[in-house]
Amino acid sequence: MRSGLYYGAVGMIDGILERMVDKMGPDTALVATGGQASIIASGSRFLKTVDEHLTLEGLAMIWERNQRS
């Protein structure tokens, strides 16, 4: 069950990324984000960069910009 969930998730993500790379070109920057990103990236053909805090950093930037107004 666990391996099916893992490989199913990796296959789904790689399928989406494959289509994105086909449309946007091979130089497209792909970054895995989130707390489980390194697990998915370890099995992915496309994900080589992992930033577990990228989403939180982006939310912090949005919050800071809204505090100025």
N, CA, C and O atoms as a Maestro MAE file, in Angstrom:
{
 s_m_m2io_version
 :::
 2.0.0
}

f_m_ct {
 s_m_title
 :::
 protein
 m_atom[276] {
  # First column is atom index #
  i_m_mmod_type
  r_m_x_coord
  r_m_y_coord
  r_m_z_coord
  i_m_residue_number
  s_m_chain_name
  s_m_pdb_residue_name
  s_m_pdb_atom_name
  i_m_atomic_number
  :::
  1 25 0.827 -1.192 0.000 1 A "MET " " N  " 7
  2 3 0.000 0.000 0.000 1 A "MET " " CA " 6
  3 2 0.868 1.252 0.000 1 A "MET " " C  " 6
  4 15 0.640 2.176 -0.781 1 A "MET " " O  " 8
  5 25 1.860 1.277 0.876 2 A "ARG " " N  " 7
  6 3 2.698 2.484 0.972 2 A "ARG " " CA " 6
  7 2 3.465 2.731 -0.321 2 A "ARG " " C  " 6
  8 15 3.537 3.860 -0.807 2 A "ARG " " O  " 8
  9 25 4.037 1.661 -0.873 3 A "SER " " N  " 7
  10 3 4.808 1.865 -2.107 3 A "SER " " CA " 6
  11 2 3.883 2.282 -3.247 3 A "SER " " C  " 6
  12 15 4.279 3.068 -4.108 3 A "SER " " O  " 8
  13 25 2.671 1.771 -3.260 4 A "GLY " " N  " 7
  14 3 1.715 2.181 -4.285 4 A "GLY " " CA " 6
  15 2 1.362 3.652 -4.180 4 A "GLY " " C  " 6
  16 15 1.275 4.350 -5.190 4 A "GLY " " O  " 8
  17 25 1.160 4.119 -2.965 5 A "LEU " " N  " 7
  18 3 0.877 5.545 -2.757 5 A "LEU " " CA " 6
  19 2 2.069 6.403 -3.164 5 A "LEU " " C  " 6
  20 15 1.913 7.434 -3.818 5 A "LEU " " O  " 8
  21 25 3.257 5.966 -2.769 6 A "TYR " " N  " 7
  22 3 4.473 6.736 -3.074 6 A "TYR " " CA " 6
  23 2 4.695 6.808 -4.582 6 A "TYR " " C  " 6
  24 15 4.805 7.896 -5.147 6 A "TYR " " O  " 8
  25 25 4.762 5.648 -5.230 7 A "TYR " " N  " 7
  26 3 5.047 5.642 -6.666 7 A "TYR " " CA " 6
  27 2 3.902 6.237 -7.477 7 A "TYR " " C  " 6
  28 15 4.132 6.792 -8.551 7 A "TYR " " O  " 8
  29 25 2.688 6.131 -6.987 8 A "GLY " " N  " 7
  30 3 1.569 6.789 -7.644 8 A "GLY " " CA " 6
  31 2 1.688 8.300 -7.593 8 A "GLY " " C  " 6
  32 15 1.444 8.986 -8.586 8 A "GLY " " O  " 8
  33 25 2.068 8.817 -6.426 9 A "ALA " " N  " 7
  34 3 2.235 10.271 -6.278 9 A "ALA " " CA " 6
  35 2 3.396 10.772 -7.132 9 A "ALA " " C  " 6
  36 15 3.271 11.789 -7.815 9 A "ALA " " O  " 8
  37 25 4.525 10.061 -7.097 10 A "VAL " " N  " 7
  38 3 5.685 10.466 -7.903 10 A "VAL " " CA " 6
  39 2 5.333 10.417 -9.388 10 A "VAL " " C  " 6
  40 15 5.692 11.324 -10.138 10 A "VAL " " O  " 8
  41 25 4.638 9.372 -9.816 11 A "GLY " " N  " 7
  42 3 4.245 9.260 -11.224 11 A "GLY " " CA " 6
  43 2 3.305 10.373 -11.648 11 A "GLY " " C  " 6
  44 15 3.425 10.909 -12.750 11 A "GLY " " O  " 8
  45 25 2.370 10.719 -10.776 12 A "MET " " N  " 7
  46 3 1.432 11.797 -11.082 12 A "MET " " CA " 6
  47 2 2.175 13.135 -11.219 12 A "MET " " C  " 6
  48 15 1.947 13.890 -12.164 12 A "MET " " O  " 8
  49 25 3.050 13.408 -10.276 13 A "ILE " " N  " 7
  50 3 3.796 14.666 -10.297 13 A "ILE " " CA " 6
  51 2 4.721 14.720 -11.509 13 A "ILE " " C  " 6
  52 15 4.796 15.746 -12.186 13 A "ILE " " O  " 8
  53 25 5.426 13.622 -11.788 14 A "ASP " " N  " 7
  54 3 6.302 13.597 -12.956 14 A "ASP " " CA " 6
  55 2 5.518 13.754 -14.254 14 A "ASP " " C  " 6
  56 15 6.008 14.375 -15.197 14 A "ASP " " O  " 8
  57 25 4.316 13.204 -14.314 15 A "GLY " " N  " 7
  58 3 3.486 13.370 -15.503 15 A "GLY " " CA " 6
  59 2 3.131 14.827 -15.750 15 A "GLY " " C  " 6
  60 15 3.178 15.302 -16.885 15 A "GLY " " O  " 8
  61 25 2.781 15.526 -14.695 16 A "ILE " " N  " 7
  62 3 2.463 16.957 -14.804 16 A "ILE " " CA " 6
  63 2 3.714 17.743 -15.205 16 A "ILE " " C  " 6
  64 15 3.661 18.602 -16.085 16 A "ILE " " O  " 8
  65 25 4.835 17.439 -14.550 17 A "LEU " " N  " 7
  66 3 6.074 18.160 -14.844 17 A "LEU " " CA " 6
  67 2 6.562 17.898 -16.264 17 A "LEU " " C  " 6
  68 15 7.096 18.797 -16.914 17 A "LEU " " O  " 8
  69 25 6.382 16.685 -16.743 18 A "GLU " " N  " 7
  70 3 6.782 16.365 -18.116 18 A "GLU " " CA " 6
  71 2 6.032 17.237 -19.119 18 A "GLU " " C  " 6
  72 15 6.618 17.745 -20.074 18 A "GLU " " O  " 8
  73 25 4.746 17.401 -18.895 19 A "ARG " " N  " 7
  74 3 3.947 18.249 -19.787 19 A "ARG " " CA " 6
  75 2 4.372 19.714 -19.682 19 A "ARG " " C  " 6
  76 15 4.413 20.423 -20.687 19 A "ARG " " O  " 8
  77 25 4.686 20.164 -18.475 20 A "MET " " N  " 7
  78 3 5.133 21.549 -18.299 20 A "MET " " CA " 6
  79 2 6.461 21.793 -19.012 20 A "MET " " C  " 6
  80 15 6.631 22.816 -19.675 20 A "MET " " O  " 8
  81 25 7.392 20.865 -18.879 21 A "VAL " " N  " 7
  82 3 8.696 21.007 -19.532 21 A "VAL " " CA " 6
  83 2 8.536 20.972 -21.050 21 A "VAL " " C  " 6
  84 15 9.229 21.706 -21.755 21 A "VAL " " O  " 8
  85 25 7.638 20.136 -21.561 22 A "ASP " " N  " 7
  86 3 7.376 20.102 -22.997 22 A "ASP " " CA " 6
  87 2 6.883 21.451 -23.501 22 A "ASP " " C  " 6
  88 15 7.271 21.883 -24.586 22 A "ASP " " O  " 8
  89 25 6.036 22.118 -22.732 23 A "LYS " " N  " 7
  90 3 5.473 23.411 -23.144 23 A "LYS " " CA " 6
  91 2 6.445 24.568 -22.911 23 A "LYS " " C  " 6
  92 15 6.548 25.477 -23.735 23 A "LYS " " O  " 8
  93 25 7.158 24.527 -21.782 24 A "MET " " N  " 7
  94 3 7.962 25.678 -21.370 24 A "MET " " CA " 6
  95 2 9.444 25.555 -21.700 24 A "MET " " C  " 6
  96 15 10.177 26.540 -21.607 24 A "MET " " O  " 8
  97 25 9.890 24.383 -22.077 25 A "GLY " " N  " 7
  98 3 11.277 24.184 -22.462 25 A "GLY " " CA " 6
  99 2 12.099 23.507 -21.382 25 A "GLY " " C  " 6
  100 15 11.719 23.494 -20.211 25 A "GLY " " O  " 8
  101 25 13.237 22.941 -21.788 26 A "PRO " " N  " 7
  102 3 14.066 22.157 -20.860 26 A "PRO " " CA " 6
  103 2 14.757 22.983 -19.777 26 A "PRO " " C  " 6
  104 15 15.250 22.419 -18.800 26 A "PRO " " O  " 8
  105 25 14.803 24.288 -19.928 27 A "ASP " " N  " 7
  106 3 15.450 25.141 -18.929 27 A "ASP " " CA " 6
  107 2 14.482 25.605 -17.841 27 A "ASP " " C  " 6
  108 15 14.833 26.458 -17.026 27 A "ASP " " O  " 8
  109 25 13.281 25.058 -17.820 28 A "THR " " N  " 7
  110 3 12.282 25.422 -16.827 28 A "THR " " CA " 6
  111 2 12.769 25.051 -15.433 28 A "THR " " C  " 6
  112 15 13.190 23.917 -15.202 28 A "THR " " O  " 8
  113 25 12.713 26.004 -14.500 29 A "ALA " " N  " 7
  114 3 13.135 25.757 -13.118 29 A "ALA " " CA " 6
  115 2 12.020 25.025 -12.383 29 A "ALA " " C  " 6
  116 15 10.899 25.526 -12.283 29 A "ALA " " O  " 8
  117 25 12.328 23.852 -11.875 30 A "LEU " " N  " 7
  118 3 11.363 23.048 -11.133 30 A "LEU " " CA " 6
  119 2 11.868 22.885 -9.711 30 A "LEU " " C  " 6
  120 15 12.979 22.399 -9.496 30 A "LEU " " O  " 8
  121 25 11.061 23.288 -8.742 31 A "VAL " " N  " 7
  122 3 11.460 23.243 -7.340 31 A "VAL " " CA " 6
  123 2 10.378 22.526 -6.549 31 A "VAL " " C  " 6
  124 15 9.202 22.880 -6.627 31 A "VAL " " O  " 8
  125 25 10.781 21.521 -5.791 32 A "ALA " " N  " 7
  126 3 9.853 20.830 -4.901 32 A "ALA " " CA " 6
  127 2 9.761 21.632 -3.605 32 A "ALA " " C  " 6
  128 15 10.780 22.029 -3.041 32 A "ALA " " O  " 8
  129 25 8.540 21.865 -3.140 33 A "THR " " N  " 7
  130 3 8.347 22.649 -1.921 33 A "THR " " CA " 6
  131 2 7.493 21.878 -0.927 33 A "THR " " C  " 6
  132 15 6.729 20.992 -1.311 33 A "THR " " O  " 8
  133 25 7.620 22.210 0.328 34 A "GLY " " N  " 7
  134 3 6.795 21.609 1.361 34 A "GLY " " CA " 6
  135 2 7.570 20.614 2.210 34 A "GLY " " C  " 6
  136 15 8.694 20.236 1.882 34 A "GLY " " O  " 8
  137 25 6.963 20.207 3.284 35 A "GLY " " N  " 7
  138 3 7.621 19.356 4.261 35 A "GLY " " CA " 6
  139 2 7.981 17.971 3.766 35 A "GLY " " C  " 6
  140 15 8.936 17.378 4.269 35 A "GLY " " O  " 8
  141 25 7.254 17.431 2.798 36 A "GLN " " N  " 7
  142 3 7.531 16.102 2.256 36 A "GLN " " CA " 6
  143 2 8.222 16.167 0.896 36 A "GLN " " C  " 6
  144 15 8.323 15.156 0.202 36 A "GLN " " O  " 8
  145 25 8.691 17.339 0.518 37 A "ALA " " N  " 7
  146 3 9.258 17.543 -0.817 37 A "ALA " " CA " 6
  147 2 10.463 16.657 -1.087 37 A "ALA " " C  " 6
  148 15 10.599 16.136 -2.195 37 A "ALA " " O  " 8
  149 25 11.322 16.474 -0.130 38 A "SER " " N  " 7
  150 3 12.535 15.697 -0.368 38 A "SER " " CA " 6
  151 2 12.209 14.236 -0.651 38 A "SER " " C  " 6
  152 15 12.925 13.575 -1.404 38 A "SER " " O  " 8
  153 25 11.139 13.729 -0.058 39 A "ILE " " N  " 7
  154 3 10.741 12.339 -0.296 39 A "ILE " " CA " 6
  155 2 10.286 12.167 -1.742 39 A "ILE " " C  " 6
  156 15 10.684 11.213 -2.411 39 A "ILE " " O  " 8
  157 25 9.463 13.075 -2.218 40 A "ILE " " N  " 7
  158 3 8.970 13.005 -3.597 40 A "ILE " " CA " 6
  159 2 10.102 13.265 -4.577 40 A "ILE " " C  " 6
  160 15 10.211 12.572 -5.588 40 A "ILE " " O  " 8
  161 25 10.947 14.253 -4.297 41 A "ALA " " N  " 7
  162 3 12.040 14.599 -5.202 41 A "ALA " " CA " 6
  163 2 13.032 13.446 -5.358 41 A "ALA " " C  " 6
  164 15 13.645 13.302 -6.416 41 A "ALA " " O  " 8
  165 25 13.194 12.634 -4.331 42 A "SER " " N  " 7
  166 3 14.153 11.535 -4.422 42 A "SER " " CA " 6
  167 2 13.736 10.496 -5.461 42 A "SER " " C  " 6
  168 15 14.588 9.763 -5.965 42 A "SER " " O  " 8
  169 25 12.457 10.416 -5.790 43 A "GLY " " N  " 7
  170 3 11.987 9.465 -6.783 43 A "GLY " " CA " 6
  171 2 11.616 10.089 -8.112 43 A "GLY " " C  " 6
  172 15 11.255 9.378 -9.050 43 A "GLY " " O  " 8
  173 25 11.699 11.407 -8.206 44 A "SER " " N  " 7
  174 3 11.265 12.115 -9.404 44 A "SER " " CA " 6
  175 2 12.357 12.175 -10.466 44 A "SER " " C  " 6
  176 15 13.542 12.275 -10.150 44 A "SER " " O  " 8
  177 25 11.944 12.112 -11.724 45 A "ARG " " N  " 7
  178 3 12.885 12.288 -12.835 45 A "ARG " " CA " 6
  179 2 13.196 13.756 -13.077 45 A "ARG " " C  " 6
  180 15 14.205 14.073 -13.707 45 A "ARG " " O  " 8
  181 25 12.353 14.659 -12.589 46 A "PHE " " N  " 7
  182 3 12.474 16.070 -12.920 46 A "PHE " " CA " 6
  183 2 12.911 16.942 -11.744 46 A "PHE " " C  " 6
  184 15 13.632 17.920 -11.942 46 A "PHE " " O  " 8
  185 25 12.498 16.614 -10.553 47 A "LEU " " N  " 7
  186 3 12.763 17.472 -9.394 47 A "LEU " " CA " 6
  187 2 14.166 17.224 -8.856 47 A "LEU " " C  " 6
  188 15 14.473 16.144 -8.351 47 A "LEU " " O  " 8
  189 25 15.004 18.237 -8.973 48 A "LYS " " N  " 7
  190 3 16.376 18.146 -8.468 48 A "LYS " " CA " 6
  191 2 16.634 19.161 -7.362 48 A "LYS " " C  " 6
  192 15 17.592 19.026 -6.601 48 A "LYS " " O  " 8
  193 25 15.783 20.174 -7.274 49 A "THR " " N  " 7
  194 3 15.931 21.232 -6.277 49 A "THR " " CA " 6
  195 2 14.793 21.125 -5.270 49 A "THR " " C  " 6
  196 15 13.629 20.981 -5.645 49 A "THR " " O  " 8
  197 25 15.141 21.195 -3.992 50 A "VAL " " N  " 7
  198 3 14.146 21.121 -2.918 50 A "VAL " " CA " 6
  199 2 14.302 22.344 -2.032 50 A "VAL " " C  " 6
  200 15 15.405 22.658 -1.585 50 A "VAL " " O  " 8
  201 25 13.197 23.037 -1.776 51 A "ASP " " N  " 7
  202 3 13.168 24.153 -0.833 51 A "ASP " " CA " 6
  203 2 11.913 23.987 0.019 51 A "ASP " " C  " 6
  204 15 10.816 24.378 -0.378 51 A "ASP " " O  " 8
  205 25 12.099 23.405 1.184 52 A "GLU " " N  " 7
  206 3 10.956 23.073 2.036 52 A "GLU " " CA " 6
  207 2 10.228 24.303 2.563 52 A "GLU " " C  " 6
  208 15 9.081 24.197 2.997 52 A "GLU " " O  " 8
  209 25 10.868 25.465 2.535 53 A "HIS " " N  " 7
  210 3 10.271 26.666 3.123 53 A "HIS " " CA " 6
  211 2 9.862 27.717 2.086 53 A "HIS " " C  " 6
  212 15 9.470 28.824 2.457 53 A "HIS " " O  " 8
  213 25 9.948 27.392 0.811 54 A "LEU " " N  " 7
  214 3 9.665 28.375 -0.236 54 A "LEU " " CA " 6
  215 2 8.253 28.939 -0.127 54 A "LEU " " C  " 6
  216 15 8.070 30.151 -0.247 54 A "LEU " " O  " 8
  217 25 7.265 28.103 0.094 55 A "THR " " N  " 7
  218 3 5.881 28.564 0.203 55 A "THR " " CA " 6
  219 2 5.712 29.495 1.396 55 A "THR " " C  " 6
  220 15 5.068 30.538 1.288 55 A "THR " " O  " 8
  221 25 6.289 29.120 2.531 56 A "LEU " " N  " 7
  222 3 6.185 29.968 3.723 56 A "LEU " " CA " 6
  223 2 6.906 31.297 3.528 56 A "LEU " " C  " 6
  224 15 6.432 32.333 3.993 56 A "LEU " " O  " 8
  225 25 8.055 31.274 2.840 57 A "GLU " " N  " 7
  226 3 8.770 32.523 2.564 57 A "GLU " " CA " 6
  227 2 7.941 33.433 1.664 57 A "GLU " " C  " 6
  228 15 7.920 34.648 1.861 57 A "GLU " " O  " 8
  229 25 7.261 32.854 0.680 58 A "GLY " " N  " 7
  230 3 6.404 33.643 -0.197 58 A "GLY " " CA " 6
  231 2 5.225 34.250 0.555 58 A "GLY " " C  " 6
  232 15 4.871 35.408 0.332 58 A "GLY " " O  " 8
  233 25 4.620 33.470 1.445 59 A "LEU " " N  " 7
  234 3 3.520 34.001 2.256 59 A "LEU " " CA " 6
  235 2 4.004 35.121 3.176 59 A "LEU " " C  " 6
  236 15 3.286 36.097 3.391 59 A "LEU " " O  " 8
  237 25 5.211 34.989 3.720 60 A "ALA " " N  " 7
  238 3 5.773 36.041 4.576 60 A "ALA " " CA " 6
  239 2 6.004 37.319 3.771 60 A "ALA " " C  " 6
  240 15 5.760 38.417 4.270 60 A "ALA " " O  " 8
  241 25 6.470 37.184 2.537 61 A "MET " " N  " 7
  242 3 6.678 38.357 1.684 61 A "MET " " CA " 6
  243 2 5.357 39.064 1.398 61 A "MET " " C  " 6
  244 15 5.283 40.292 1.444 61 A "MET " " O  " 8
  245 25 4.326 38.299 1.105 62 A "ILE " " N  " 7
  246 3 3.005 38.893 0.855 62 A "ILE " " CA " 6
  247 2 2.510 39.617 2.101 62 A "ILE " " C  " 6
  248 15 1.989 40.728 2.004 62 A "ILE " " O  " 8
  249 25 2.666 39.006 3.260 63 A "TRP " " N  " 7
  250 3 2.232 39.620 4.514 63 A "TRP " " CA " 6
  251 2 2.991 40.923 4.755 63 A "TRP " " C  " 6
  252 15 2.384 41.928 5.125 63 A "TRP " " O  " 8
  253 25 4.311 40.920 4.551 64 A "GLU " " N  " 7
  254 3 5.120 42.120 4.764 64 A "GLU " " CA " 6
  255 2 4.691 43.247 3.818 64 A "GLU " " C  " 6
  256 15 4.602 44.401 4.237 64 A "GLU " " O  " 8
  257 25 4.431 42.934 2.580 65 A "ARG " " N  " 7
  258 3 4.005 43.956 1.617 65 A "ARG " " CA " 6
  259 2 2.668 44.566 2.006 65 A "ARG " " C  " 6
  260 15 2.448 45.760 1.806 65 A "ARG " " O  " 8
  261 25 1.784 43.764 2.554 66 A "ASN " " N  " 7
  262 3 0.471 44.269 2.965 66 A "ASN " " CA " 6
  263 2 0.539 45.072 4.239 66 A "ASN " " C  " 6
  264 15 -0.380 45.845 4.510 66 A "ASN " " O  " 8
  265 25 1.574 44.932 5.031 67 A "GLN " " N  " 7
  266 3 1.719 45.713 6.252 67 A "GLN " " CA " 6
  267 2 2.118 47.149 5.953 67 A "GLN " " C  " 6
  268 15 1.855 48.041 6.759 67 A "GLN " " O  " 8
  269 25 2.740 47.385 4.824 68 A "ARG " " N  " 7
  270 3 3.195 48.730 4.456 68 A "ARG " " CA " 6
  271 2 2.044 49.637 4.050 68 A "ARG " " C  " 6
  272 15 2.152 50.857 4.172 68 A "ARG " " O  " 8
  273 25 0.945 49.067 3.573 69 A "SER " " N  " 7
  274 3 -0.147 49.919 3.086 69 A "SER " " CA " 6
  275 2 -1.057 50.379 4.170 69 A "SER " " C  " 6
  276 15 -2.018 51.101 3.904 69 A "SER " " O  " 8
  :::
 }
 m_bond[275] {
  # First column is bond index #
  i_m_from
  i_m_to
  i_m_order
  :::
  1 1 2 1
  2 2 3 1
  3 3 4 2
  4 3 5 1
  5 5 6 1
  6 6 7 1
  7 7 8 2
  8 7 9 1
  9 9 10 1
  10 10 11 1
  11 11 12 2
  12 11 13 1
  13 13 14 1
  14 14 15 1
  15 15 16 2
  16 15 17 1
  17 17 18 1
  18 18 19 1
  19 19 20 2
  20 19 21 1
  21 21 22 1
  22 22 23 1
  23 23 24 2
  24 23 25 1
  25 25 26 1
  26 26 27 1
  27 27 28 2
  28 27 29 1
  29 29 30 1
  30 30 31 1
  31 31 32 2
  32 31 33 1
  33 33 34 1
  34 34 35 1
  35 35 36 2
  36 35 37 1
  37 37 38 1
  38 38 39 1
  39 39 40 2
  40 39 41 1
  41 41 42 1
  42 42 43 1
  43 43 44 2
  44 43 45 1
  45 45 46 1
  46 46 47 1
  47 47 48 2
  48 47 49 1
  49 49 50 1
  50 50 51 1
  51 51 52 2
  52 51 53 1
  53 53 54 1
  54 54 55 1
  55 55 56 2
  56 55 57 1
  57 57 58 1
  58 58 59 1
  59 59 60 2
  60 59 61 1
  61 61 62 1
  62 62 63 1
  63 63 64 2
  64 63 65 1
  65 65 66 1
  66 66 67 1
  67 67 68 2
  68 67 69 1
  69 69 70 1
  70 70 71 1
  71 71 72 2
  72 71 73 1
  73 73 74 1
  74 74 75 1
  75 75 76 2
  76 75 77 1
  77 77 78 1
  78 78 79 1
  79 79 80 2
  80 79 81 1
  81 81 82 1
  82 82 83 1
  83 83 84 2
  84 83 85 1
  85 85 86 1
  86 86 87 1
  87 87 88 2
  88 87 89 1
  89 89 90 1
  90 90 91 1
  91 91 92 2
  92 91 93 1
  93 93 94 1
  94 94 95 1
  95 95 96 2
  96 95 97 1
  97 97 98 1
  98 98 99 1
  99 99 100 2
  100 99 101 1
  101 101 102 1
  102 102 103 1
  103 103 104 2
  104 103 105 1
  105 105 106 1
  106 106 107 1
  107 107 108 2
  108 107 109 1
  109 109 110 1
  110 110 111 1
  111 111 112 2
  112 111 113 1
  113 113 114 1
  114 114 115 1
  115 115 116 2
  116 115 117 1
  117 117 118 1
  118 118 119 1
  119 119 120 2
  120 119 121 1
  121 121 122 1
  122 122 123 1
  123 123 124 2
  124 123 125 1
  125 125 126 1
  126 126 127 1
  127 127 128 2
  128 127 129 1
  129 129 130 1
  130 130 131 1
  131 131 132 2
  132 131 133 1
  133 133 134 1
  134 134 135 1
  135 135 136 2
  136 135 137 1
  137 137 138 1
  138 138 139 1
  139 139 140 2
  140 139 141 1
  141 141 142 1
  142 142 143 1
  143 143 144 2
  144 143 145 1
  145 145 146 1
  146 146 147 1
  147 147 148 2
  148 147 149 1
  149 149 150 1
  150 150 151 1
  151 151 152 2
  152 151 153 1
  153 153 154 1
  154 154 155 1
  155 155 156 2
  156 155 157 1
  157 157 158 1
  158 158 159 1
  159 159 160 2
  160 159 161 1
  161 161 162 1
  162 162 163 1
  163 163 164 2
  164 163 165 1
  165 165 166 1
  166 166 167 1
  167 167 168 2
  168 167 169 1
  169 169 170 1
  170 170 171 1
  171 171 172 2
  172 171 173 1
  173 173 174 1
  174 174 175 1
  175 175 176 2
  176 175 177 1
  177 177 178 1
  178 178 179 1
  179 179 180 2
  180 179 181 1
  181 181 182 1
  182 182 183 1
  183 183 184 2
  184 183 185 1
  185 185 186 1
  186 186 187 1
  187 187 188 2
  188 187 189 1
  189 189 190 1
  190 190 191 1
  191 191 192 2
  192 191 193 1
  193 193 194 1
  194 194 195 1
  195 195 196 2
  196 195 197 1
  197 197 198 1
  198 198 199 1
  199 199 200 2
  200 199 201 1
  201 201 202 1
  202 202 203 1
  203 203 204 2
  204 203 205 1
  205 205 206 1
  206 206 207 1
  207 207 208 2
  208 207 209 1
  209 209 210 1
  210 210 211 1
  211 211 212 2
  212 211 213 1
  213 213 214 1
  214 214 215 1
  215 215 216 2
  216 215 217 1
  217 217 218 1
  218 218 219 1
  219 219 220 2
  220 219 221 1
  221 221 222 1
  222 222 223 1
  223 223 224 2
  224 223 225 1
  225 225 226 1
  226 226 227 1
  227 227 228 2
  228 227 229 1
  229 229 230 1
  230 230 231 1
  231 231 232 2
  232 231 233 1
  233 233 234 1
  234 234 235 1
  235 235 236 2
  236 235 237 1
  237 237 238 1
  238 238 239 1
  239 239 240 2
  240 239 241 1
  241 241 242 1
  242 242 243 1
  243 243 244 2
  244 243 245 1
  245 245 246 1
  246 246 247 1
  247 247 248 2
  248 247 249 1
  249 249 250 1
  250 250 251 1
  251 251 252 2
  252 251 253 1
  253 253 254 1
  254 254 255 1
  255 255 256 2
  256 255 257 1
  257 257 258 1
  258 258 259 1
  259 259 260 2
  260 259 261 1
  261 261 262 1
  262 262 263 1
  263 263 264 2
  264 263 265 1
  265 265 266 1
  266 266 267 1
  267 267 268 2
  268 267 269 1
  269 269 270 1
  270 270 271 1
  271 271 272 2
  272 271 273 1
  273 273 274 1
  274 274 275 1
  275 275 276 2
  :::
 }
}
